């Protein structure tokens, strides 16, 4: 007698996909849309908190409305996410975070059934190339209170 093989079904209602402009982030979104066909997928783009020491975020220091400036900074990422979702005839929700990426993702993760994150972010071409998983993905995967899938 053959054992009963129940059909696989998606039991996740809400999936968080942190996204920047990296190739791995796009792959993570595609994976989330394919693997969780009925889930609400939220794309989160985290803009670094403004300080005099943080690359692109320095420009935000001088903006009169930080939230508007952060949303404008995230717009190209969300346009890309919307285009990817369109390939699957799906829509995505979007959210902008401000601060350290890993911390912001972890703070939001508990409100979701899972996180799908790219193995490396936009800084992949720098010194982190030698690692299999980037700092943000590693931190999120070890500290999140919900399941995390890392996509390479």
N, C-alpha and C positions, 0 to 999 in steps of 0.2 A: 504494500500500500504506500502511495506517495504522500509525504507529509503535506499538510496544508500550507500553501504559500500565499499569505495575504497580499493583496495589491498594495503597492507603495502609494502613500498619499501624503501630500504636504500638510503638515499640521501647524505650520508657522503662519501666524496672522500678520506679523509686523517684522520686517527685516531692515536693519540699519546698514547702509553702505557708505562708509567714509570715502570721499573721493577728492582727488586733486587732478592735476593735468597729466598724470603718468599713465603709461600703457597698462600697468598692472591694475590701476584703479578702474579703468574701462573694462578690463577682463573680469574684475570682481563684480561689477555691475551686471555684465552679461551672464555670469554664473548665477547671480542671485535671481535674475529674471527667468532664467531657464529652470533652475532648481526649485524655485518657489513661485509657481505660476499663478497662485491665487492670493499670495501675500501682498500687503501694502508695503512697497519698498520706499524708504526714505533715504535720499542722498544727502549726506552731511559734508559740507566743505568747511574746514576750520581755517580761519584767518588768524595768523599769529597776533598775539596782543602787541600793541604798539609800544616800542621802546627804542632807545637810541642805538641798541645793539642788534636788532633783529631785521636784517635784510629788507625785504619788500614791505614789511610791516612798519618800517620807519616812516614811510609816507603817510600812514594812517594817523600818526601822532599829530599832524597839523590839520587834520580834517575837523571841521566844526561839528559834524554829525557822524560819529563813529559807526553807528549801525548802518547808515546809508552807504558809507564808504566801504564797509565790509561786504554789504550786499552787492555793490558794484564790482568789487574784487572777485566775488564768487560767481558772477553772472556767466563768464565763459565756461566755467566748469559745469554749471547747470544747463547751459545750452547743449553742451556735449552729452550730458546725461539724458536730456530730453530726446536727443537724436538717437542715442543707443536704445532707449526705451521704445521709441517709435519703430525700430527694427523688429520688435517683438509685439507690436500693436498694444503697447502698455503705456501707462503714465507713471511717473514717479512724483513723490512729494519731495520738497527740498527744505533744507534747514542750514542756517549759517551759524557757525560757532566762532567764538573769539577766545584765543588763548593758546595754551600748549595742546597740540593735536591729540596726543594719547590721553591726557587728562580730560579733555572735552568729550572725546569718544566714550571713555569709561563713565563719565558723569551721565551721559544720555543712554548708554547701553541697557540699563535695567528696565527701561520702558519698552524694550523690544524683545522678541522671541529669539533673536540671534543677530550676529554681526557677520557680514561678509566683507573682508578687507583685502586689498592687494598686498602682496608680499613686500613690495618696495614702493615708496612714493616718488615724487618728482626728483628727489636728490639721489636717485639710484646711480647716476653716472659719476657721482663723486666717490669718495673713499669707501662708501658702504657697498660698492659693487662686489666686494669679496665675501660678503655675508649672504647666507641663503634667505634670511628673513630680516627686514629692516627693523630699526628700533621701535617705531610706532606699532607696527604689526606684532612684534614680540611682546611689547608691554601690554597691549590690548589682549592678546591671547592668553597671557598668564594671569591677568588681573580682572578680567571681565566676569561678571556674575551670570552671564548667559553664554550659550555656545558661540564659538568664533570659528569661522572658516577662513583660512588664508589661501588666496588664489595667486598662483604664479603664472 
